[in-house]
């Protein structure tokens, strides 16, 4: 049995953090990934949802939130997460249940290139509220004071 401690690194997109979560690899009993609310995550989730069965040519997300933070973990298979703050973009391949990404409010996010078996778990800091969503990218750029897409 081998225990791996949590490591976090910021990325070039404002406020986004990549987490390699604490996990145990046990070839006899199986593996375990751990996240503690208030320590690993800077919020107590009020909602969760799971996406699965997404055709690989489809894109999910494609929005930002005014208030809601999200923590994304692909618990099975893989998908790619693109995050964008209007100045910087970064893409992550979420391909193991030990890897999570914190997406704070006012960050544009989209998920694409889903494997046929991908299961994406999303923990959200707020209950669902349609008014919290910014679904138009041009409107998003205007709101953050950037009238052109990132380089």
SEGUPA-900108 format. One line per 8 residues: number of its first residue (from 0); their letters; for each residue y, z, x of C-alpha. Coordinates in steps of 0.1 Angstrom, whole numbers, plus 5000, padded with zeros to 4 digits. Last residue first. Layout:
BEGIN
NUM> a> Y Z X; ...
REM end
This chain:
BEGIN
150> xxxxxxxx> 5348 4726 4957; 5354 4746 4925; 5365 4728 4893; 5402 4723 4886; 5427 4740 4864; 5422 4775 4879; 5441 4804 4862; 5411 4824 4851
142> xxxxxxxx> 5417 4816 4815; 5424 4779 4823; 5391 4776 4842; 5372 4792 4813; 5388 4768 4788; 5377 4739 4809; 5342 4754 4810; 5339 4758 4772
134> xxxxxxxx> 5314 4784 4762; 5335 4816 4767; 5314 4843 4750; 5326 4878 4740; 5335 4866 4705; 5298 4859 4697; 5290 4896 4702; 5255 4906 4713
126> xxxxxxxx> 5254 4943 4724; 5269 4951 4758; 5257 4957 4793; 5231 4930 4792; 5196 4929 4808; 5182 4894 4811; 5145 4888 4817; 5136 4852 4826
118> xxxxxxxx> 5100 4840 4821; 5091 4808 4838; 5057 4792 4832; 5068 4756 4829; 5091 4760 4859; 5128 4762 4849; 5151 4739 4868; 5182 4754 4852
110> xxxxxxxx> 5201 4786 4844; 5239 4787 4840; 5266 4812 4848; 5304 4813 4846; 5317 4846 4859; 5343 4864 4837; 5322 4895 4833; 5298 4905 4861
102> xxxxxxxx> 5266 4886 4870; 5241 4909 4889; 5212 4890 4903; 5176 4902 4906; 5148 4895 4930; 5116 4917 4930; 5101 4898 4901; 5098 4866 4921
94> xxxxxxxx> 5112 4831 4920; 5148 4833 4911; 5162 4804 4932; 5199 4812 4936; 5229 4789 4934; 5265 4798 4945; 5298 4785 4934; 5332 4795 4947
86> xxxxxxxx> 5367 4790 4933; 5363 4790 4895; 5341 4821 4896; 5308 4801 4895; 5272 4812 4893; 5242 4789 4893; 5208 4804 4886; 5176 4785 4894
78> xxxxxxxx> 5143 4791 4876; 5109 4804 4887; 5075 4815 4875; 5072 4850 4861; 5096 4880 4860; 5127 4859 4867; 5152 4887 4869; 5188 4885 4856
70> xxxxxxxx> 5213 4914 4854; 5242 4908 4830; 5277 4921 4826; 5295 4918 4793; 5333 4920 4789; 5348 4885 4786; 5315 4867 4791; 5309 4833 4808
62> xxxxxxxx> 5290 4803 4796; 5265 4776 4805; 5235 4798 4797; 5205 4776 4795; 5200 4741 4810; 5171 4719 4799; 5152 4694 4822; 5125 4719 4831
54> xxxxxxxx> 5117 4725 4794; 5122 4762 4786; 5090 4780 4774; 5106 4813 4782; 5139 4832 4778; 5138 4870 4775; 5165 4892 4760; 5178 4926 4767
46> xxxxxxxx> 5205 4947 4751; 5226 4979 4757; 5218 4981 4793; 5232 5011 4812; 5256 4997 4838; 5260 4996 4876; 5223 4986 4881; 5203 4998 4910
38> xxxxxxxx> 5217 5034 4906; 5230 5038 4871; 5198 5023 4857; 5169 5025 4881; 5151 4993 4891; 5115 4993 4903; 5090 4965 4910; 5053 4972 4911
30> xxxxxxxx> 5023 4954 4926; 4986 4955 4920; 4960 4983 4923; 4940 4971 4954; 4965 4947 4971; 4993 4972 4967; 5028 4959 4972; 5054 4984 4961
22> xxxxxxxx> 5089 4974 4951; 5125 4983 4955; 5147 4955 4944; 5159 4926 4965; 5193 4924 4948; 5219 4896 4949; 5254 4906 4939; 5281 4886 4920
14> xxxxxxxx> 5315 4903 4920; 5335 4872 4931; 5312 4843 4940; 5307 4842 4978; 5277 4865 4976; 5273 4903 4978; 5241 4916 4993; 5218 4943 4980
6> xxxxxxx> 5186 4957 4996; 5161 4980 4978; 5133 4996 4998; 5099 4981 5003; 5068 5003 4999; 5034 4991 5013; 5000 5000 5000
REM end
